[in-house]
Amino acid sequence: MVRAMDSRVLHVSSRFHEVEGATLEWWALAASHAQFELIGTGRPRGTAMLYFSSAEYIECPTTMHNARLRMATAEETELLRRRLPPAEAVEAEAADHLVIECDEGPGWIYAGVMAIDWVDQPDNALTDLLDGPLWDGGPPLSQL
């Protein structure tokens, strides 16, 4: 779910320390608005939700232990450009490129919008949509 406080990855980087050491897991991925969500657990503060919108590139393990978030280096963003379609590669900026270092190896997320929220319960807005019928009277995605 896109939050009103959302900003570029660079603008959220001052909050990366809040989830340092957490276990991050894929929570939801939806084609609409290229939304991607991670759930973070194992921190004294509770459960964190990391929201991304306009996620153009995701390459990370589905579970990441002892995670540490940081901004990508210029060299890493240049490598990312080589992996993107030409039209997106031209506009790729380090300010939108997140690196997640974890026990499983580094992960990359390139997204135009990011937010971190602390929640009592995980956000099920996207996962609930995926559990319901794809059209009136139709099956849910899990049955296809």
N, C-alpha and C positions, 0 to 999 in steps of 0.2 A: 504494500500500500504506500503510495507516495505521500509524504508528510509535508506540511506547509514550511517546515524549517529546513527542508532539503537544500543542499548546496553542492557545489563541485567537490570532488574527492579532496582536493587540496585544502578547501575551507573547513573540512571536517577533521583534517589531520591532527589538529590540536587535541582531539578526543581519543586518538588511537590508543593511548596508554590505558584507557578505561577497560579495554578488553584484552590487554596483554596477559598472556598465560592461559586464556580461556580455550575451551574446545569449541571450535566453530564447525557447524554442520549445515549442509544444504537444507533449506527449509522449503523454498518454493521457487519455481522458474516459470514465468508466463510470457508468451510471445507478445501479448498486448503491452505496449510501451517498453518492451524488453526489460521486464521487471525480474529481479533476482533478489532472493532473501537468504540470509544466513542467520542461524540461531546460535547464540553464544552462551555456554554454560561453564560452571566451575569457578566462577568468580564470587567473592563474598557479597557483592552487591546484588546478585541474583541473575536473572536471565536478560540477555541483551538481544535485540533484533537489529541486524544490519540490513538496511534497505538500499537497493540500487535500482535506478531507472535509466533507460537508454543505455543498457549494458550491451556494448558492442562486441566484447570479447571476454570469455570466462575460461580460464584454464587453471583449475585447482582441484585438489582431492575433495571428495564428498564429505570427508571428516578430517579435520585438521586439529591436532593436539598441540598444546603449548604454543598457541598462535601469537604472532607479533606482526602488527600492521605497520607499514611504512610506505612512503611515496617512492615511486620508481625512479631510478637514476636516468640520466639522459641516454646512456647506452642501452638500458633495458627498454626504454620507449622506442629507440631506433629498431631494436629487435622486434618489438611489437608491430611497428609499421610494416615490416616484411611479412607479417602473418595476416594483416588486414587486407580486405579488398582495396584496390587502388583509390577509389573515391574517398573511403574512410581514412586510408593511410596518410593522405595529404593533410588532413585536418587533425590527426592524432597529436595530443598534447600530454606532456608529463603531468599536468595538473589534474588529469582525469584517470591516471594510471596507478592503481593500488597494487602493492606486492604484499602477500601474506606469507611470512616465513613460519614454518611449522616443522614438527618432527617428521612429517611425511615428505617434506621437500617444499620448495617455493611454489606459490600460486599467484596468478595474475588475474586482476579484474580491471577492465577498461570500461568506465561508465561515466555518463554525463552528470549523474545526480547520485548523491549518497546521503544517508542519515543513520545515526545510531540512537536507538531508544532503549531504555531499561523498562521492562514490563513485568507485571505480576503473572500474566499468562501469555504464551506465545500468540502471535498474531495469526489467526487462521483465515483471514479474508481471502487470500489466494487459494489456499488449500481447500477451503470449503467450496469454492467455485469449481475446482477440479473434481470434487467428489459427486457433484450433482449431474443431472442429465445434460448432455451437450446441446440438446434441442428439446422442445416440448415432446414428451413421450419417448425420447431417445435414451440410449444407455449412457452411463458415465464413461469417462475415458478409460478407467480401469477395466472395463468389460470389452473393450475393443481389441 
